[in-house]
Amino acid sequence: MRAVDDLLARSNRLGADPRITNYAGGNASVKGTGVDPVTGEPVELLWVKGSGGDLGTLTEAGLAVLRLDRARALKDVYPGADREDEMVAALDYCLHGRGGAAPSIDTAMHALVDATHVDHLHPDAGISFATAQDGEKLTAKAFGGRVVWVPWRRPGFQLGLDIAAIKERNPDVIGCILGGHGITAWGSTSAGAEKNSRWIIDTAQAYIDKNGKKLPFGHVVAKNAALKPAERRTKAAALAPTIRGIASRDRPMVGHFTDSDVVLDFLASANAPKLAMLGTSCPDHFLRTKVKPMLLDLTADASVEDSIARLNVLHEKYRAEYTTYYEKHATPDSPAMRGADPLIVLVPGVGMFSYGASKQTARVAGEFYVNAINVMRGAEAISTYAPISEAEKFRIEYWALEEAKLQRMPKPKSHATRVALVTGAASGIGKAIATRLAADGACVIIADLDLAKAREAAAEIGSTDVAVGLAVDVTDAAAIEHMVQDAVLAFGGIDIVVNNAGVSLSKPLLETTEQDWDFQHDIMAKGSFLVSKATAPVLIEQGMGGDVIYIASKNSVFAGPNNIAYSATKADQAHQVRLLAVELGEHGIKVNGINPDGVVRGSGIFASGWGANRARTYGIDESKLGEFYAQRTILKREVLPENVANAVAVLTGPDLSHTTGLHIPVDAGVAAAFLR
């Protein structure tokens, strides 16, 4: 249908620019004629973005479709603002046909406003007017009577009635500034509505640019100026485990780091502490960022040690203040407190750490706070930033309808919120492990000697919200430290470490050179030690427990022919498991191993010459090696990389939370390698 196609195209254009509306924020609609499938008669319909959808990626499946006559008839049964939450449930009785998205809280606005096309958006410039202390006067002055001010009202049916009345009384008006919230615009055509939306946004920004103060955030505090890029990333990585632990006291969180100029300039300003404590205003902002961030009140040159100590003190203060906020405003019907930890942590000179239940939600939370900074800048430039009251924020944050939306979310996967670092993960067993953990909800770091292949493998698994590829030489302590820094900045921290990087040369004792011995021990025994040593401080500092997995081998306990160097280094890895299980257990960190055997298909080791050597040892064709290994097992089954990945998933999942120091054979049954 042309009208729906136009709506989707308009929505995608408007949603593509974060200055116009933020992720999953705002909505757009169109009214048109459909066919009643029962009577065959024409019927007026409303197509509107459904609950939880995103304008930038909206498709037809994300639209709620309602009968317009029924939606407008709800005015006759509306019980008043005190009971308007009931109207959301009533919208379900207005739906047309099967499928489609659930109606959002803003549906009434779109149904009741007498215009074919309606946009409701959260542009930074528009919210600057909406949160300005004298926003009503500024609206009258800036828009020449074409835009009307609507005092703050929580989204819902009454707000829809208010805007509809304004539209009816002011036929020449093209839209509204919604106090504390955003903008709404309309038009008789899709192009007209979009033009009006953009005109409001552009006019607001032009007014701010022309009339705004030069330094809306006050003078620059030299001691809080941005550190040099390398210095601030190093400091950010050093602080990241502590801050993730702070954000995860009540429930585990994934992190995102932002050091954009917008953030750094804000943190270097004199008024940043005051403005940060006022919190955000737009409901979409503080639902993602909490009502206010936690700001480190030390200068940019403060040491990591002093910063960590102060962050921990500020965390306790933040939790106490948030608990007071909840208890002050909660009623007997309020949902339980969802956690008292910050979702945004600001560090002068360094940047912003944002958190969520996934990398995507953590990243979006950071994007929302950048929007909030832009809003504060605009409001302070033309007036004084004046967000909605704490009481109103609480009504939104702990709204029964918001709680119902949270309860409808699917149950988290087994590895949700966990960050896994897998070495040697660009191919073979490592890639299979990373793929399985990502499928189970984890964020994964594909660490490999070949950066191009690591990035290629990560891209196959998912977006950078799911997987990233990093280069590492596990024999180089400095390279590992650099990789760990990049890993914690990518996802906030590390929960699972899989020591999988490996090589092999199959030679008898008399042909094994010192170089052969050192080559294999450096990569597997020394490499595993170095990776474990570099990542353990992250796991310990987070205070969230964790898992370290060693991909050893059947050969760690079985004396096979012609592989003295390989088997000895695998035995070294196997004993590292036992030693570290004892040492790291007090921190809640489990250390376990897996002993695979005969993993031929997809194996980098077998493809690099080990397979040919083993085939010669056993006197068979290399192409038959997998079958050969299978036939010598008890189960007569070939072992695949995915079988090893399954064992990693179980060891690091919730079902074996009390298991450490264990080696699991994944060899289809080799009696000589049974653990004793």
C-alpha positions as CSV (number, residue, x, y, z in Angstrom):
1,M,0.0,0.0,0.0
2,R,1.4,3.4,-1.1
3,A,0.6,5.2,2.2
4,V,2.3,2.6,4.3
5,D,5.3,2.5,2.0
6,D,5.6,6.3,2.3
7,L,5.3,6.0,6.1
8,L,8.1,3.5,6.3
9,A,10.4,5.5,4.0
10,R,9.7,8.7,6.1
11,S,10.3,6.8,9.3
12,N,13.6,5.4,8.1
13,R,14.8,8.7,7.0
14,L,13.9,10.5,10.2
15,G,15.3,7.6,12.3
16,A,18.6,7.5,10.6
17,D,19.8,10.8,12.2
18,P,20.4,10.6,15.9
19,R,20.0,14.4,16.1
20,I,16.3,13.9,15.0
21,T,15.4,11.0,17.2
22,N,17.3,8.4,19.2
23,Y,17.3,4.6,18.8
24,A,13.8,3.1,19.4
25,G,12.5,6.6,20.2
26,G,9.7,8.5,18.6
27,N,7.0,7.2,16.3
28,A,5.2,8.1,13.1
29,S,1.8,7.3,11.6
30,V,-0.5,7.5,8.6
31,K,-4.2,7.2,8.4
32,G,-5.8,5.6,5.3
33,T,-8.5,3.3,4.0
34,G,-8.4,-0.5,4.2
35,V,-10.9,-3.3,3.7
36,D,-12.9,-4.9,6.5
37,P,-12.3,-8.6,5.8
38,V,-15.7,-9.5,7.3
39,T,-18.0,-7.1,5.5
40,G,-15.8,-6.3,2.5
41,E,-16.5,-2.6,3.2
42,P,-13.9,0.1,3.3
43,V,-12.7,1.0,6.8
44,E,-10.5,3.9,8.1
45,L,-7.3,2.6,9.6
46,L,-4.3,3.9,11.5
47,W,-0.8,2.5,10.8
48,V,1.6,3.6,13.6
49,K,5.0,2.4,14.8
50,G,4.5,-0.2,17.5
51,S,5.9,-0.5,21.0
52,G,9.6,-1.0,21.2
53,G,10.3,-0.5,17.5
54,D,13.0,1.7,15.9
55,L,12.1,4.4,13.3
56,G,15.5,4.0,11.5
57,T,14.9,0.3,10.8
58,L,11.1,0.1,10.9
59,T,9.4,-2.4,8.6
60,E,5.7,-3.2,8.0
61,A,5.9,-5.9,10.7
62,G,6.8,-3.2,13.2
63,L,3.6,-1.3,12.7
64,A,0.4,-1.5,14.8
65,V,-2.7,-1.3,12.7
66,L,-5.9,0.0,14.3
67,R,-9.4,0.8,13.3
68,L,-9.6,4.6,13.5
69,D,-13.3,4.7,14.5
70,R,-12.7,2.4,17.5
71,A,-9.6,4.3,18.6
72,R,-11.3,7.6,18.5
73,A,-14.4,6.2,20.2
74,L,-12.3,5.6,23.3
75,K,-12.8,9.3,24.1
76,D,-16.3,8.3,25.1
77,V,-15.1,5.8,27.7
78,Y,-12.0,7.7,28.9
79,P,-12.1,7.7,32.7
80,G,-9.7,10.6,33.2
81,A,-6.0,11.2,33.7
82,D,-5.9,9.3,37.0
83,R,-6.8,6.1,35.2
84,E,-5.5,6.7,31.7
85,D,-3.1,3.6,31.9
86,E,-6.2,1.6,31.3
87,M,-6.5,3.1,27.8
88,V,-3.4,1.2,26.6
89,A,-5.1,-2.1,27.3
90,A,-8.2,-0.8,25.6
91,L,-6.2,-0.1,22.4
92,D,-5.9,-3.9,21.9
93,Y,-9.6,-3.9,21.2
94,C,-9.0,-1.5,18.3
95,L,-6.6,-3.6,16.4
96,H,-7.3,-4.5,12.8
97,G,-6.4,-8.0,11.7
98,R,-3.9,-10.5,13.0
99,G,-0.2,-10.0,13.7
100,G,1.6,-6.6,13.7
101,A,3.2,-4.9,16.7
102,A,1.6,-4.0,20.0
103,P,0.4,-0.4,20.2
104,S,2.7,1.9,22.1
105,I,1.8,4.5,24.7
106,D,1.9,7.2,22.1
107,T,-0.8,5.6,19.9
108,A,-3.5,7.8,21.2
109,M,-1.6,10.9,20.1
110,H,-1.6,9.7,16.5
111,A,-5.2,8.5,16.5
112,L,-6.7,11.6,18.0
113,V,-4.8,14.3,16.1
114,D,-6.8,15.2,13.0
115,A,-4.1,14.9,10.5
116,T,-3.3,12.2,7.9
117,H,0.4,12.0,8.9
118,V,1.8,12.6,12.3
119,D,5.4,12.5,13.6
120,H,6.5,12.4,17.2
121,L,10.3,12.8,17.6
122,H,13.0,13.5,20.2
123,P,15.4,15.8,18.4
124,D,18.2,17.4,20.5
125,A,17.3,20.9,19.4
126,G,13.6,20.4,20.1
127,I,14.2,19.0,23.6
128,S,16.5,21.9,24.3
129,F,13.4,24.2,24.0
130,A,11.3,21.6,25.8
131,T,13.7,21.6,28.8
132,A,14.5,25.3,28.9
133,Q,13.2,27.1,32.0
134,D,11.3,29.6,29.9
135,G,10.6,27.2,27.0
136,E,7.0,28.5,26.5
137,K,8.2,32.0,25.8
138,L,11.1,30.9,23.7
139,T,8.7,28.7,21.6
140,A,6.5,31.7,20.9
141,K,9.5,33.8,20.0
142,A,11.4,31.3,17.8
143,F,8.7,29.7,15.7
144,G,6.5,32.7,14.8
145,G,3.3,31.2,16.0
146,R,3.6,28.1,13.8
147,V,4.5,25.8,16.8
148,V,2.6,25.7,20.1
149,W,3.9,24.9,23.5
150,V,2.4,22.0,25.4
151,P,3.2,21.8,29.2
152,W,4.7,18.6,30.5
153,R,2.4,15.7,30.6
154,R,3.3,12.1,30.9
155,P,2.8,10.3,27.5
156,G,-0.6,8.7,27.1
157,F,-4.3,9.3,26.2
158,Q,-4.6,12.7,27.9
159,L,-1.6,14.1,26.1
160,G,-3.2,12.9,22.8
161,L,-6.4,14.8,23.7
162,D,-4.3,17.9,24.6
163,I,-2.5,17.9,21.3
164,A,-5.7,17.2,19.3
165,A,-7.4,20.1,20.9
166,I,-4.4,22.4,20.1
167,K,-4.6,21.3,16.5
168,E,-8.3,21.9,16.3
169,R,-8.0,25.4,17.9
170,N,-5.0,26.4,15.8
171,P,-5.5,25.3,12.1
172,D,-2.4,27.0,10.9
173,V,-0.1,25.4,13.5
174,I,2.2,22.6,12.1
175,G,3.3,21.1,15.4
176,C,4.1,21.3,19.1
177,I,7.0,21.5,21.5
178,L,6.1,19.0,24.3
179,G,7.5,20.4,27.6
180,G,10.3,18.2,29.0
181,H,9.8,15.7,26.2
182,G,10.1,16.3,22.4
183,I,8.1,17.5,19.4
184,T,5.1,16.5,17.5
185,A,4.4,17.6,13.9
186,W,1.8,16.7,11.3
187,G,0.8,17.2,7.6
188,S,-1.7,16.2,5.0
189,T,0.9,14.3,3.1
190,S,3.9,12.2,4.2
191,A,6.3,14.7,2.6
192,G,4.5,17.6,4.3
193,A,4.7,16.0,7.7
194,E,8.4,15.3,7.3
195,K,9.0,18.8,6.0
196,N,7.2,20.3,9.0
197,S,9.2,18.0,11.4
198,R,12.4,19.0,9.9
199,W,11.4,22.7,9.8
200,I,10.7,22.7,13.6
201,I,14.1,21.0,14.3
202,D,16.1,23.2,11.9
203,T,14.4,26.4,13.2
204,A,15.1,25.4,16.8
205,Q,18.8,24.7,16.0
206,A,19.1,27.9,14.0
207,Y,17.7,29.9,17.0
208,I,20.1,28.3,19.4
209,D,23.1,28.9,17.0
210,K,22.1,32.5,16.5
211,N,21.1,33.5,20.0
212,G,22.9,31.0,22.3
213,K,25.7,31.8,24.7
214,K,29.2,31.1,23.4
215,L,30.1,28.9,26.4
216,P,26.8,27.3,27.6
217,F,28.6,24.9,29.9
218,G,30.8,27.7,31.4
219,H,34.5,28.1,31.1
220,V,36.9,25.2,30.4
221,V,38.5,23.6,33.5
222,A,42.1,23.1,32.4
223,K,42.7,20.2,34.9
224,N,39.8,18.3,33.4
225,A,40.8,18.7,29.7
226,A,40.9,15.6,27.6
227,L,44.0,13.4,28.0
228,K,45.9,12.5,24.9
229,P,44.2,9.7,23.0
230,A,46.7,6.9,23.9
231,E,46.9,8.1,27.5
232,R,43.1,8.2,28.0
233,R,42.5,4.8,26.4
234,T,45.2,3.3,28.7
235,K,43.5,4.9,31.7
236,A,40.0,3.9,30.5
237,A,41.1,0.3,30.1
238,A,42.7,0.4,33.6
239,L,39.4,1.7,35.1
240,A,37.0,-0.4,33.0
241,P,37.0,-3.5,35.2
242,T,36.3,-1.5,38.4
243,I,33.6,0.5,36.7
244,R,32.0,-2.6,35.2
245,G,31.9,-4.1,38.7
246,I,30.3,-1.0,40.0
247,A,27.6,-1.1,37.3
248,S,27.0,-4.8,37.9
249,R,26.6,-4.9,41.7
250,D,22.9,-5.8,41.4
251,R,22.9,-7.5,38.0
252,P,25.6,-8.2,35.4
253,M,26.1,-5.6,32.7
254,V,28.0,-5.3,29.5
255,G,29.8,-2.0,28.9
256,H,30.6,0.5,26.2
257,F,33.2,3.3,26.2
258,T,32.8,6.6,24.5
259,D,35.5,9.3,24.3
260,S,34.0,11.6,21.6
261,D,34.6,15.3,21.6
262,V,31.0,15.9,22.8
263,V,31.6,13.9,26.0
264,L,35.1,15.1,26.7
265,D,34.2,18.8,26.2
266,F,31.3,18.5,28.5
267,L,33.4,16.8,31.2
268,A,36.0,19.6,30.9
269,S,33.5,22.3,31.5
270,A,32.9,24.2,34.8
271,N,29.1,23.4,34.9
272,A,29.4,19.7,34.1
273,P,29.0,18.6,37.8
274,K,25.9,20.7,38.4
275,L,24.2,19.7,35.1
276,A,25.1,16.0,35.4
277,M,23.4,15.9,38.8
278,L,20.2,17.5,37.4
279,G,19.9,14.4,35.3
280,T,18.2,13.8,31.9
281,S,14.7,14.9,31.1
282,C,13.2,13.2,28.0
283,P,11.6,9.9,29.1
284,D,13.5,7.9,26.5
285,H,16.8,9.3,27.8
286,F,16.5,8.5,31.5
287,L,14.8,5.1,30.9
288,R,18.1,4.2,29.2
289,T,20.5,6.1,31.4
290,K,18.9,6.2,34.8
291,V,17.8,9.5,36.2
292,K,21.4,10.8,36.6
293,P,25.0,9.5,35.9
294,M,27.8,8.9,38.4
295,L,30.6,11.5,37.9
296,L,34.1,11.0,39.2
297,D,35.0,14.2,41.0
298,L,38.7,14.0,40.5
299,T,40.8,15.9,37.9
300,A,41.9,14.2,34.7
301,D,45.4,13.7,35.9
302,A,44.3,11.7,39.0
303,S,46.1,8.3,39.3
304,V,44.4,5.1,38.5
305,E,44.7,4.0,42.1
306,D,43.2,7.2,43.5
307,S,40.4,7.1,40.8
308,I,39.5,3.5,41.7
309,A,39.4,4.3,45.4
310,R,37.2,7.4,44.8
311,L,34.9,5.5,42.4
312,N,34.1,2.9,45.0
313,V,33.3,5.6,47.5
314,L,31.1,7.4,45.0
315,H,29.3,4.2,44.2
316,E,28.2,3.7,47.7
317,K,26.9,7.2,47.8
318,Y,25.1,6.8,44.5
319,R,23.4,3.6,45.7
320,A,22.3,5.3,48.9
321,E,20.9,8.3,47.0
322,Y,19.1,6.2,44.4
323,T,17.6,4.1,47.2
324,T,16.4,7.3,48.9
325,Y,14.9,8.5,45.5
326,Y,13.0,5.2,45.1
327,E,11.7,5.1,48.7
328,K,10.6,8.7,48.5
329,H,8.5,8.3,45.5
330,A,7.4,4.6,45.5
331,T,3.8,3.7,46.3
332,P,2.5,0.3,47.5
333,D,1.7,-0.4,43.8
334,S,5.2,0.5,42.5
335,P,7.3,-2.3,40.9
336,A,10.3,-3.4,43.0
337,M,13.5,-1.3,42.7
338,R,15.3,-2.6,39.6
339,G,18.8,-1.9,40.9
340,A,20.7,1.0,42.5
341,D,23.8,1.0,40.3
342,P,24.6,3.7,37.7
343,L,24.3,3.0,34.0
344,I,26.4,6.0,33.0
345,V,29.8,6.7,34.6
346,L,31.7,9.8,33.6
347,V,35.4,10.3,34.1
348,P,36.9,13.7,33.3
349,G,39.7,13.7,30.7
350,V,38.9,10.1,29.9
351,G,35.3,9.7,28.7
352,M,32.0,7.9,29.4
353,F,31.3,4.3,30.4
354,S,27.7,3.2,29.6
355,Y,26.1,-0.1,30.6
356,G,23.2,-2.4,29.6
357,A,22.1,-6.0,29.5
358,S,23.8,-6.3,26.1
359,K,26.4,-4.5,24.2
360,Q,23.7,-2.9,22.0
361,T,21.8,-1.5,25.0
362,A,25.0,-0.3,26.5
363,R,26.0,1.5,23.3
364,V,22.6,3.0,22.9
365,A,22.6,4.2,26.5
366,G,25.8,6.0,25.7
367,E,24.2,7.5,22.6
368,F,21.2,8.7,24.7
369,Y,23.5,10.4,27.1
370,V,25.3,12.2,24.2
371,N,21.8,13.3,23.2
372,A,21.2,14.5,26.8
373,I,24.5,16.5,26.7
374,N,23.4,18.1,23.4
375,V,20.0,19.0,25.0
376,M,21.7,20.5,28.0
377,R,24.0,22.5,25.8
378,G,21.1,23.9,23.8
379,A,18.9,24.7,26.8
380,E,21.8,26.4,28.7
381,A,22.7,28.4,25.6
382,I,19.3,30.0,25.3
383,S,18.0,29.7,28.9
384,T,18.5,27.5,31.9
385,Y,18.3,23.7,31.7
386,A,15.2,22.7,33.7
387,P,14.4,19.0,33.4
388,I,11.1,17.5,34.7
389,S,10.9,16.8,38.4
390,E,12.2,13.7,40.2
391,A,8.7,12.8,41.0
392,E,7.7,12.8,37.3
393,K,10.9,10.9,36.4
394,F,9.9,8.3,39.0
395,R,6.4,8.0,37.5
396,I,8.0,7.2,34.2
397,E,10.8,5.0,35.4
398,Y,8.5,2.8,37.5
399,W,5.4,3.1,35.4
400,A,3.3,0.0,35.5
401,L,3.2,0.0,31.7
402,E,7.0,0.2,31.5
403,E,7.2,-2.7,33.9
404,A,4.8,-4.7,31.8
405,K,7.0,-4.0,28.8
406,L,10.1,-5.3,30.7
407,Q,8.2,-8.4,31.8
408,R,7.3,-9.2,28.1
409,M,10.9,-9.3,27.1
410,P,12.2,-12.8,26.3
411,K,14.1,-14.7,28.9
412,P,17.9,-14.0,28.6
413,K,20.0,-16.7,27.0
414,S,22.4,-18.7,29.1
415,H,25.5,-16.5,28.4
416,A,23.8,-13.1,28.2
417,T,25.9,-10.3,29.7
418,R,29.0,-12.4,29.5
419,V,32.1,-11.4,27.6
420,A,34.3,-14.2,26.2
421,L,37.9,-13.9,24.9
422,V,38.9,-16.8,22.7
423,T,42.5,-17.1,21.4
424,G,43.3,-18.7,18.1
425,A,39.6,-18.1,17.2
426,A,39.8,-17.2,13.5
427,S,39.3,-20.8,12.5
428,G,38.8,-24.3,13.7
429,I,38.0,-25.1,17.3
430,G,38.4,-21.5,18.4
431,K,36.0,-20.2,15.8
432,A,33.4,-22.9,16.7
433,I,33.7,-21.9,20.4
434,A,33.2,-18.2,19.7
435,T,30.3,-19.0,17.4
436,R,28.6,-21.2,20.1
437,L,29.1,-18.7,22.9
438,A,27.7,-15.8,20.8
439,A,24.7,-18.0,19.9
440,D,24.2,-18.4,23.6
441,G,24.1,-14.7,24.2
442,A,27.8,-13.8,24.9
443,C,29.8,-11.0,23.4
444,V,33.0,-12.5,22.0
445,I,36.5,-11.3,21.2
446,I,38.1,-13.2,18.3
447,A,41.8,-13.0,19.2
448,D,44.2,-14.4,16.5
449,L,47.7,-13.9,15.1
450,D,46.1,-12.9,11.8
451,L,44.0,-9.7,12.3
452,A,42.3,-9.9,8.9
453,K,41.1,-13.4,9.6
454,A,40.1,-12.5,13.1
455,R,37.9,-9.6,11.8
456,E,36.5,-11.8,9.1
457,A,35.5,-14.5,11.6
458,A,34.0,-11.8,13.9
459,A,31.9,-10.4,11.0
460,E,30.6,-13.8,10.2
461,I,29.4,-14.2,13.8
462,G,27.6,-10.8,14.0
463,S,27.9,-7.1,14.3
464,T,30.5,-5.3,16.5
465,D,27.8,-5.4,19.2
466,V,28.3,-9.2,19.3
467,A,31.9,-9.9,18.1
468,V,35.1,-8.1,17.5
469,G,38.4,-9.3,16.0
470,L,41.7,-8.4,17.6
471,A,45.3,-9.3,16.8
472,V,47.5,-11.0,19.4
473,D,50.7,-13.0,19.5
474,V,50.3,-15.1,22.6
475,T,54.0,-15.4,23.0
476,D,54.4,-11.6,23.5
477,A,53.3,-10.3,26.9
478,A,53.1,-6.7,25.6
479,A,50.9,-7.7,22.7
480,I,48.6,-9.6,25.1
481,E,48.3,-6.6,27.4
482,H,47.4,-4.4,24.4
483,M,44.8,-7.0,23.3
484,V,43.3,-7.1,26.8
485,Q,43.0,-3.3,26.8
486,D,41.2,-3.3,23.5
487,A,38.9,-6.1,24.7
488,V,37.8,-4.4,27.9
489,L,37.2,-1.2,26.0
490,A,35.1,-3.1,23.4
491,F,32.7,-4.7,25.9
492,G,33.5,-3.3,29.3
493,G,35.4,-6.3,30.7
494,I,36.0,-10.1,30.4
495,D,34.2,-13.0,32.0
496,I,35.4,-16.0,30.0
497,V,38.9,-16.7,28.8
498,V,39.5,-19.6,26.4
499,N,43.1,-20.5,25.9
500,N,42.8,-22.2,22.6
501,A,45.7,-20.9,20.5
502,G,47.8,-23.8,19.4
503,V,50.2,-25.4,16.9
504,S,51.8,-28.8,16.5
505,L,54.7,-30.5,14.9
506,S,54.6,-34.3,14.9
507,K,58.1,-35.7,15.3
508,P,59.8,-38.4,17.2
509,L,62.3,-37.5,20.0
510,L,65.4,-37.8,17.9
511,E,64.0,-35.5,15.2
512,T,62.6,-32.9,17.5
513,T,64.8,-29.9,17.7
514,E,65.2,-27.4,20.5
515,Q,63.5,-24.9,18.2
516,D,60.5,-27.3,17.8
517,W,60.2,-27.7,21.5
518,D,60.4,-23.9,22.2
519,F,58.0,-23.1,19.4
520,Q,55.2,-25.3,20.7
521,H,55.8,-24.5,24.4
522,D,56.0,-20.8,23.7
523,I,52.6,-20.7,22.0
524,M,50.7,-23.2,24.2
525,A,52.3,-23.5,27.6
526,K,53.8,-20.0,27.9
527,G,51.0,-18.4,25.8
528,S,48.3,-19.8,28.0
529,F,50.2,-18.7,31.1
530,L,50.6,-15.2,29.7
531,V,47.0,-14.8,28.6
532,S,45.7,-16.1,32.0
533,K,48.1,-13.8,33.9
534,A,47.0,-10.8,31.8
535,T,43.2,-11.5,32.1
536,A,43.0,-12.6,35.7
537,P,43.4,-9.1,37.1
538,V,40.4,-8.0,35.0
539,L,38.2,-10.9,36.3
540,I,39.3,-10.3,39.9
541,E,38.8,-6.5,39.8
542,Q,35.3,-6.9,38.4
543,G,34.2,-9.0,41.3
544,M,31.9,-11.0,39.1
545,G,33.6,-14.4,39.1
546,G,34.4,-15.8,35.7
547,D,35.7,-18.8,33.8
548,V,39.1,-19.8,32.4
549,I,39.1,-22.7,29.9
550,Y,42.2,-24.5,28.6
551,I,41.8,-26.4,25.3
552,A,44.4,-29.1,26.1
553,S,44.3,-32.5,24.5
554,K,43.9,-36.2,24.9
555,N,47.7,-36.2,24.6
556,S,48.0,-34.4,27.9
557,V,47.4,-37.8,29.6
558,F,48.0,-40.3,26.7
559,A,51.5,-41.2,25.5
560,G,51.0,-41.2,21.8
561,P,53.8,-41.8,19.3
562,N,56.1,-39.2,17.7
563,N,54.8,-36.1,19.5
564,I,57.0,-35.5,22.5
565,A,56.9,-31.6,22.3
566,Y,53.2,-31.3,21.6
567,S,52.1,-33.8,24.3
568,A,54.5,-32.3,26.9
569,T,53.2,-28.8,26.4
570,K,49.6,-30.1,26.6
571,A,50.4,-31.8,29.9
572,D,51.8,-28.4,31.0
573,Q,48.4,-26.7,30.1
574,A,46.5,-29.5,31.9
575,H,48.4,-28.8,35.1
576,Q,48.0,-25.1,34.8
577,V,44.2,-25.8,35.0
578,R,44.7,-27.5,38.4
579,L,47.0,-24.9,39.7
580,L,44.9,-21.9,38.7
581,A,41.7,-23.5,39.9
582,V,43.1,-23.5,43.4
583,E,44.6,-20.1,43.1
584,L,41.7,-18.2,41.5
585,G,38.9,-20.0,43.3
586,E,38.7,-17.5,46.2
587,H,37.7,-14.9,43.6
588,G,34.8,-17.0,42.3
589,I,36.8,-17.8,39.1
590,K,36.4,-21.4,37.8
591,V,39.3,-22.9,35.8
592,N,38.6,-26.0,33.7
593,G,40.1,-27.9,30.8
594,I,38.9,-29.8,27.7
595,N,40.8,-32.7,26.2
596,P,39.8,-33.1,22.5
597,D,41.2,-35.7,20.2
598,G,41.0,-36.3,16.5
599,V,39.4,-33.0,15.5
600,V,40.4,-33.1,11.9
601,R,37.7,-31.2,10.0
602,G,38.1,-27.4,10.3
603,S,41.2,-27.7,12.4
604,G,44.0,-25.2,11.7
605,I,46.5,-27.5,13.3
606,F,45.7,-30.5,11.0
607,A,45.6,-28.2,8.0
608,S,49.1,-26.9,8.7
609,G,50.9,-30.2,8.4
610,W,50.1,-32.0,11.6
611,G,47.4,-34.1,9.8
612,A,49.8,-35.2,7.1
613,N,52.4,-36.2,9.7
614,R,49.9,-38.1,11.8
615,A,48.6,-39.8,8.7
616,R,52.1,-41.0,7.8
617,T,52.6,-42.2,11.4
618,Y,49.5,-44.4,11.2
619,G,50.1,-45.4,7.6
620,I,46.9,-44.0,6.1
621,D,45.8,-41.4,3.6
622,E,45.4,-38.0,5.1
623,S,41.8,-37.7,3.7
624,K,40.9,-40.8,5.8
625,L,42.3,-39.4,9.0
626,G,39.0,-38.3,10.5
627,E,37.5,-41.7,9.8
628,F,40.6,-43.4,11.3
629,Y,40.3,-41.5,14.5
630,A,36.6,-42.2,14.8
631,Q,37.1,-46.0,14.4
632,R,39.6,-46.2,17.2
633,T,37.2,-44.6,19.6
634,I,34.7,-46.3,21.9
635,L,31.7,-44.5,20.3
636,K,33.0,-44.7,16.7
637,R,32.2,-41.1,16.1
638,E,34.2,-38.4,14.5
639,V,34.9,-35.4,16.8
640,L,34.1,-32.0,15.3
641,P,35.0,-28.5,16.4
642,E,31.4,-28.0,17.4
643,N,31.6,-30.8,19.9
644,V,34.4,-29.0,21.7
645,A,32.4,-25.8,21.6
646,N,29.5,-27.6,23.2
647,A,31.7,-28.6,26.1
648,V,32.9,-25.0,26.6
649,A,29.3,-23.8,26.6
650,V,28.4,-26.3,29.3
651,L,31.4,-25.6,31.5
652,T,30.9,-21.8,31.3
653,G,27.1,-22.0,31.6
654,P,24.8,-21.9,34.6
655,D,24.5,-25.7,35.0
656,L,28.1,-26.3,36.1
657,S,28.5,-23.3,38.4
658,H,30.1,-25.4,41.1
659,T,32.7,-27.2,38.9
660,T,36.4,-26.2,38.8
661,G,39.7,-28.0,38.2
662,L,37.9,-30.5,35.8
663,H,39.1,-31.8,32.5
664,I,36.4,-33.0,30.1
665,P,37.4,-35.5,27.4
666,V,35.9,-34.7,24.0
667,D,37.3,-37.6,22.1
668,A,34.4,-40.0,21.5
669,G,35.9,-42.3,24.0
670,V,39.6,-43.3,24.2
671,A,40.1,-45.7,27.1
672,A,43.9,-45.1,27.3
673,A,43.1,-41.4,27.9
674,F,40.5,-42.0,30.7
675,L,41.2,-39.6,33.6
676,R,42.3,-41.3,36.8
